[in-house]
């Protein structure tokens, strides 16, 4: 029997024919998955800073009940995130460069649909947005979802006011010596100032400043206050580095500073306990409880380090109710606002720790939910 030899040219010709045949096949239709609306109260949005690069960051979306990943929002350049009150939108303040890591800078406020996790619209904003480690009050929303407040740092400080209804920049509020923006009702926000005061800015319906008030909140020379507070029913709760809670009620016509109270007994303070972490406070409003990440053997210059200890307090009586122990060190906290609340903790490996706050039981860990989980949000 004679053999048949096939040369290289014939093989190439056959490959080209096969390639053209495959190219003529119809394209597959890929469906768009949709998450339910309204969003589940235990849907968690984990803002991932990704310290290794910080050029392109993301928001991971996780079902905290099943510990299942639901999706991801790709954001630009250490972008802060916040949620609208109506549950329809995730806002991110994105920063992009025309050459990825260099070139012309463009800042945009992006509105993402919470069901599709796709961008619904965007507004170009002044290229001033603070490029810092993400925290709660770098990007916030007014109580009626009309305005979004973007904190700027150039190093001059200000807030860009974006009109969500008109989808345009409404204006800019200068904040000399003050940082961040704490929403206070439909047309006001506060800012923390370096002299220990709290500045309260009032806007009109066009987003323009019409008034500002100041109130002394703390003494920065003797009682340093951590600016990463937590709000509940119009009152913001902050803690000092040595464990004193300082509240301020922003629900009235004028800011009202509340009586301070201590997280610690004298014995606990002497033993070296103190609050610490990045987003170190959480409140479960339906339970009326405050959750604080606490450090044993606290050191003054290491207070942002993670810990496994979360202490529980009654907001009304200020009494300590107990502790939660995380299997992994965590450095950012968030409590859901529903009748069966969960405490969500971002651990230092990017995992999500989940606690049932009605029983105090640790329900599980979602590993690698993010790379650097700096903030957690829920509806």
C-alpha positions in Angstrom: 0.0 0.0 0.0 1.4 3.4 -0.9 1.4 6.2 1.6 0.0 9.7 1.0 2.0 12.6 2.2 0.4 15.9 3.0 2.6 18.9 2.7 2.7 22.1 5.0 0.9 24.1 2.3 -2.0 21.8 2.3 -2.2 21.8 6.2 -2.2 25.6 6.2 -4.9 25.8 3.5 -7.0 23.4 5.5 -6.6 25.5 8.6 -7.6 28.6 6.8 -10.7 26.9 5.4 -11.6 25.6 8.8 -11.0 29.0 10.4 -13.3 30.7 7.8 -15.9 28.1 8.4 -15.9 28.8 12.1 -15.9 32.5 11.5 -19.2 32.1 9.6 -21.0 30.5 12.5 -23.6 32.7 14.2 -22.6 34.5 17.4 -23.7 33.1 20.7 -26.3 35.3 22.5 -25.1 36.0 26.1 -27.9 36.9 28.5 -27.7 39.7 31.0 -28.3 38.4 34.6 -30.4 40.6 36.8 -30.4 40.9 40.5 -33.8 41.3 42.2 -35.3 44.6 43.0 -35.8 45.8 45.7 -32.3 44.6 46.8 -32.2 42.1 49.6 -31.2 43.7 52.9 -28.2 41.2 53.2 -26.7 42.1 49.9 -23.3 43.4 50.6 -21.2 45.8 48.5 -17.5 45.5 49.4 -15.4 48.4 48.3 -12.1 46.9 47.2 -9.2 49.4 47.3 -6.6 46.8 46.1 -3.5 48.4 47.7 -1.2 46.5 45.3 -2.2 48.7 42.4 -4.9 51.2 43.3 -5.3 52.1 39.6 -8.4 50.1 38.8 -10.5 49.2 41.8 -13.9 47.5 42.2 -17.0 46.9 44.2 -17.7 43.2 44.9 -21.3 42.3 45.4 -22.0 39.4 47.8 -25.0 37.6 49.2 -24.1 37.6 52.9 -26.6 34.8 53.7 -25.3 32.3 51.2 -21.8 33.7 51.0 -22.2 33.7 47.2 -20.6 36.2 44.9 -23.3 38.0 42.9 -21.2 40.2 40.7 -18.7 43.0 40.5 -18.6 46.7 39.5 -15.3 47.8 38.0 -14.4 51.3 39.2 -11.5 53.7 38.5 -8.7 54.7 40.7 -9.4 54.2 44.4 -13.0 55.1 43.9 -15.3 55.7 46.9 -18.8 54.3 46.7 -22.2 55.0 48.3 -25.8 53.7 47.8 -28.9 55.7 47.0 -31.7 55.5 49.6 -34.2 54.1 47.1 -32.1 51.1 46.5 -31.7 51.7 42.7 -28.2 53.1 42.4 -24.6 52.5 43.4 -22.7 55.8 43.0 -18.9 55.8 42.5 -16.5 58.7 42.1 -14.1 57.4 39.4 -10.7 58.7 38.4 -9.2 57.8 35.0 -6.0 58.8 33.1 -5.8 58.8 29.3 -2.7 56.6 29.5 -4.0 54.4 32.3 -1.4 55.5 34.9 -0.6 58.9 33.4 -1.8 61.5 31.0 -5.0 63.6 31.1 -7.1 63.1 34.2 -10.8 62.7 34.0 -13.1 62.4 37.1 -16.7 61.2 36.8 -19.5 60.4 39.1 -20.9 57.1 37.8 -24.4 55.8 38.6 -24.7 52.0 38.5 -27.9 50.1 38.3 -28.2 47.8 41.3 -30.0 45.1 39.3 -27.7 44.9 36.3 -24.5 46.3 37.9 -24.1 48.2 34.7 -23.5 52.0 34.4 -26.8 53.9 34.0 -25.3 57.3 33.5 -22.3 59.4 34.4 -21.4 63.1 35.0 -18.0 64.6 34.6 -16.9 66.3 37.7 -14.0 68.6 38.5 -10.6 66.7 38.7 -10.3 67.3 42.4 -11.7 64.2 44.0 -9.6 63.1 47.0 -7.3 60.3 46.2 -7.1 58.7 49.6 -7.9 55.4 51.2 -11.7 55.0 50.8 -13.9 55.7 53.8 -17.6 56.3 54.4 -17.8 60.1 54.1 -15.7 60.7 51.0 -18.9 60.2 48.8 -22.4 60.6 50.2 -26.0 61.2 49.2 -28.6 63.6 50.5 -31.5 62.0 52.4 -33.9 62.4 49.4 -31.3 61.2 46.8 -31.4 64.6 45.1 -27.7 65.5 45.5 -24.5 63.5 45.7 -21.6 65.1 47.7 -18.0 64.4 46.5 -15.1 65.3 48.8 -12.2 67.0 47.1 -8.6 67.4 48.2 -6.1 69.3 46.1 -4.8 69.9 48.9 -7.5 72.6 49.4 -10.7 70.9 50.6 -14.1 71.3 49.1 -17.3 69.4 48.2 -18.6 69.0 44.6 -22.4 69.0 44.7 -23.9 66.8 41.9 -27.6 67.2 41.0 -28.8 63.7 40.4 -32.1 64.9 38.9 -30.5 67.2 36.4 -27.4 64.9 36.0 -25.0 67.8 36.2 -22.6 69.5 38.7 -24.7 72.0 40.7 -21.7 73.7 42.4 -18.8 73.5 44.8 -18.6 74.3 48.5 -15.3 75.4 49.9 -14.3 73.8 53.2 -11.1 75.5 54.3 -9.6 73.5 57.1 -12.3 70.9 57.1 -12.7 67.4 55.6 -15.3 64.9 54.4 -19.1 65.3 54.1 -21.6 63.9 56.6 -25.2 64.1 55.2 -27.7 65.8 57.5 -31.2 65.7 56.0 -32.2 66.7 52.5 -30.2 69.9 52.0 -27.4 69.9 54.6 -24.1 68.2 55.2 -21.5 68.6 57.9 -17.7 68.5 57.7 -15.0 67.8 60.4 -12.6 70.7 61.0 -9.0 70.7 62.2 -9.8 73.0 65.2 -12.2 70.4 66.6 -15.4 72.0 65.3 -18.1 70.6 63.1 -19.2 72.8 60.1 -22.8 72.4 59.0 -23.6 73.7 55.4 -27.1 74.3 54.2 -28.0 74.2 50.5 -31.0 75.4 48.5 -32.9 73.3 46.0 -30.4 74.4 43.3 -27.5 72.9 45.3 -26.1 76.3 46.2 -24.9 77.2 49.7 -27.2 79.4 51.7 -25.9 79.1 55.2 -23.3 77.6 57.4 -23.0 77.0 61.2 -20.2 75.8 63.4 -20.1 74.0 66.7 -17.2 72.9 68.9 -17.1 69.1 69.0 -13.8 68.1 70.6 -10.4 69.4 71.7 -7.9 68.1 69.1 -4.9 68.9 71.3 -6.2 66.7 74.2 -8.9 64.3 72.9 -8.1 63.3 69.3 -11.4 62.2 67.6 -11.5 59.6 64.9 -13.4 61.1 61.9 -14.9 57.8 60.8 -18.1 58.0 62.8 -21.4 56.3 62.2 -24.9 57.8 61.9 -28.2 56.7 63.3 -31.5 58.7 63.1 -29.8 62.0 62.5 -27.1 61.5 65.2 -23.5 60.9 64.4 -21.4 58.9 66.9 -17.6 59.3 66.9 -15.0 57.9 69.2 -11.7 59.3 70.6 -8.5 57.4 70.5 -8.9 56.6 74.2 -12.4 55.2 73.9 -14.8 58.0 74.6 -17.9 58.2 72.4 -18.9 61.7 71.3 -22.3 62.2 69.7 -23.7 65.1 67.8 -27.4 65.5 66.8 -27.8 67.0 63.3 -31.5 66.5 63.1 -32.6 69.9 64.4 -32.1 73.5 63.2 -28.8 73.7 65.0 -26.2 71.0 65.7 -26.5 69.7 69.3 -23.4 68.2 70.9 -24.4 65.3 73.2 -22.8 64.3 76.5 -19.8 62.0 76.0 -19.6 58.5 77.4 -16.9 55.9 77.8 -16.6 52.6 76.1 -14.2 51.4 78.9 -14.1 50.9 82.6 -11.0 52.2 84.4 -9.7 48.6 84.6 -10.2 48.0 80.9 -8.4 51.2 80.0 -5.6 50.4 82.4 -5.3 46.9 80.8 -4.6 48.6 77.4 -7.9 48.3 75.6 -8.9 51.0 73.1 -10.8 51.3 69.8 -9.0 50.7 66.5 -9.3 49.7 62.9 -10.3 51.4 59.6 -14.1 51.5 59.6 -14.2 50.6 63.3 -17.9 51.4 64.1 -21.2 50.0 63.1 -24.8 50.4 64.3 -27.7 48.0 64.0 -30.6 50.5 64.2 -33.4 47.9 64.8 -31.5 46.6 67.8 -30.3 50.0 69.1 -26.7 48.6 69.4 -23.3 50.0 68.7 -20.5 47.7 67.6 -16.8 48.8 68.1 -13.7 47.1 66.9 -11.4 47.0 70.0 -7.6 46.4 70.5 -5.9 44.7 73.4 -2.5 46.1 74.2 -3.3 49.2 72.3 -0.5 51.3 70.9 -1.0 55.0 70.0 0.5 54.8 66.5 -1.0 51.5 65.6 -4.7 52.1 66.3 -5.7 51.5 62.7 -4.5 47.9 62.8 -7.1 45.0 62.6 -8.4 43.0 65.6 -10.5 40.0 66.2 -12.5 41.7 69.1 -15.8 43.5 68.5 -17.5 44.9 71.6 -21.3 45.5 71.8 -23.0 48.4 73.5 -26.6 49.5 74.1 -27.0 53.0 72.5 -29.6 54.1 75.0 -28.0 53.0 78.3 -24.3 53.0 77.1 -23.9 49.6 78.8 -21.6 47.0 77.4 -23.6 43.9 76.4 -21.0 41.5 75.2 -18.3 40.7 72.7 -18.0 39.0 69.3 -14.8 37.1 68.3 -13.8 36.9 64.7 -11.8 33.9 63.5 -9.7 36.3 61.4 -8.5 39.8 62.1 -10.9 42.4 60.7 -10.5 46.1 60.2 -13.8 47.3 58.7 -17.3 46.8 60.1 -20.9 47.2 58.8 -24.2 46.2 60.2 -27.3 45.7 58.1 -30.4 47.7 58.9 -33.1 45.1 58.8 -35.0 43.2 61.6 -32.6 40.3 61.5 -29.3 42.2 61.2 -25.9 40.8 60.3 -22.6 42.2 61.3 -20.2 42.2 58.3 -16.5 42.4 58.8 -13.8 42.8 56.1 -10.8 40.7 57.1 -7.2 41.5 56.3 -7.1 38.8 53.6 -10.0 40.4 51.7 -12.6 37.9 53.1 -16.0 38.7 54.6 -16.8 37.6 58.1 -20.6 37.3 58.9 -22.2 37.3 62.3 -25.9 36.9 63.2 -26.6 39.8 65.6 -29.7 38.4 67.1 -27.8 35.3 68.3 -24.2 36.5 68.3 -23.2 33.5 66.3 -20.5 33.6 63.6 -22.2 32.3 60.5 -19.2 31.9 58.2 -16.4 33.4 56.1 -16.5 34.3 52.4 -12.8 34.1 51.5 -11.4 36.4 48.8 -14.5 38.5 48.5 -12.0 41.4 47.7 -8.3 42.1 47.8 -8.4 45.0 50.2 -11.9 45.4 51.8 -11.9 49.0 53.0 -15.7 49.6 53.2 -18.9 47.5 53.3 -22.3 48.9 52.3 -25.8 47.4 52.3 -29.3 48.7 51.6 
